[in-house]
Amino acid sequence: MVASSQALLRHFGFCRWGPTPWVQLAGSLKLRTGNPVSWTTVRLVTTVTLEPAGRCRWDEPVRITVRGLAPGQPVTLRASLRDEKGALFRAHARYCADAAGLLDLERAPALGGSFTGLEPMGLFWAMEPEKPLLRLVKRDVQTPFAVELEVLDNHEPRVGRLLGRVVHERDFLAPGVRREPVRAGRVRATLFLPPEPGPFPGIVDILGAGGGLLEYRASLLAGKGFAVMALAYYNYEDLPKGLENLHLEYFEEAVNYLLNHPQVKGPGVGLLGISKGGELCLSMASFLKGISAAVIINGSVAYVGGNLHYKGSGPFPGIIDIFGIGGGLLEYRASLLAGHGFATLALAYYDFDDLPKKFDMIHLEYFEEALCYMLQHSQIKGTRIGLLGISLGADICLSMASFLKNISATVSINGSGFSGHRVIHYKDSNIPPLGHDLRRVKVAFSGLLDIVDVRNDIIGGCENPCMIPIEKAQGPILFIVGQDDHNWRSELYAQIASERLQAHGKEKPQIISYPGTGHYIEPPYFPMCPASLHKLLDKPVMWGGEPRAHSKAQVDAWKEILTFFTKHLGPSPKL
């Protein structure tokens, strides 16, 4: 007796169709049909099924199942996509079907390939660029990423024929989310609004040092019920081309725009920043009003890579700081004093720029000019200035105190008190840069640069003058930290920030540290970027991280971010 093909298929489970049978390719299997021994060839149908069916958001998981395989059949699954510039990203994994010929990635572990173990979304987060040093970035959120999923017979590298294929679209705009370009005053941004009715909790989203305007994170957050502004701050349209000088007034203008928008629910907004954007969010939370909460992802607590200006500080008591016989311009002491609330002029007096190369005589007219500059400065409080000098600089200070007016106090460190024969800049109300030492760059075996230790030591700990005064922040701060961040020591910076807050009587902030996680913590299922070209160094550097741990951190961090904003900004009508 020979059973029908359809009956045999039903018996062995080969005719069970999922909710969306996207692609079906025929295979074959010989089944024994009775005595005496005889065989009949049955054409199997391989079906790749995705749940949820159809297009879904990038930050949502998808369940992948393959039906119609032979019991225990070895197969290789491949995933690939191309970004808007045509760069190819791909991953693969080896699997075996179960006894019923079913492969369910939520139950079947990967046996090798780009990852191993039970990883239902591994084919997405494990994708790597075909060309090295590329990072997957979504530049146009109005179009989806098209991920091609393929099922091939046997295990790589000995794969056989193609059994099934499906193209899975993952988008960044939830149905009804509105995208509004913002060109208001100086602000260059894009505002994403959830479906009406509002108003909604507001968030300003700032990315790192790459520049331009990236919207993918803001658009995903808008799908969760937040009104989110993706804010550009340099290298975009008519904004500055570099990071040398940034002004908080620009970011203040963006915050005010969001607060005044009829679809934004006050009284404050949240901030979300990564890397350089995290630094800027800390500065905004410290100096600006209307900030309810801030999330910092792998941000530095010291301002690096340029100067940050803000009009809202001062005036301060003034000091002129003068060093000894070495010449040039030394600022470290003046920067420390600035951290204690003094407007301090570190003054060069020879062997610097167009000043004399050698110092032979004291010309007090030069120092008097510096003194007058200080007294006339809008950020200087009072009509008198203090002097601080060491060695020859101390003697110069004593001479100034003796002959010039408007000197209220002088500190002499190891000065002689005699008229010597050799002889020492003020910055506006700025946060001085921490600085770096390129001699600390290490070269990995791969040839990539490791810059994790390139920053200068944080002298003074949490009271370092280069540190952003986060104790002025009006709302809570969440620090998200990758413990394997190779851009800088984010975990250390977060701990120092915590110490500073507590030293100033503030509550201990929430710090979430993720082992094995690198610098670029993205929304869920973005593949880890292990290395790429550094925008400022113009050289390839490593960012750190282990793919599996990094991927799990991104999923958890995204949940923590949503929970945090909901708690401190209030729930959205859509949640």
Secondary structure by P-SEA (a helix, b strand, c coil): ccccaaaaaaaaccccccccccbbbbbbbbbbccccbbbbbbbbbbbbbbcccccccccbbbbbbbccccccccbbbbbbccccccccccbbbbbbbccccccccccccccccccccccccccccccccccccbbbbbccccbbbbbbbbbbcccccccccccbbbbbbbbcccccbbbbbbbcccccbbbbbcccccccbbbbbbbccccccccaaaaaaaaacccccccccccccccccccccccaaaaaaaaaaaaaccccccccbbbbbcaaaaaaaaaaaaccccccbbbbcccccccccbbbbbcccccbbbbbbbbccccccccaaaaaaaaacccccccccccccccccccccccaaaaaaaaaaaaacccccccbbbbbbcaaaaaaaaaaaaccccccccccccccccccccccccccccccccccccccccccccccccccccccccccccccccccccccccbbbbbbbcccccccaaaaaaaaaaaaaaaacccccbbbbbccccccccccccccccccccccccbbbbbbbbaaaaaaaaaaaaaaaaaaaaaaccccccc
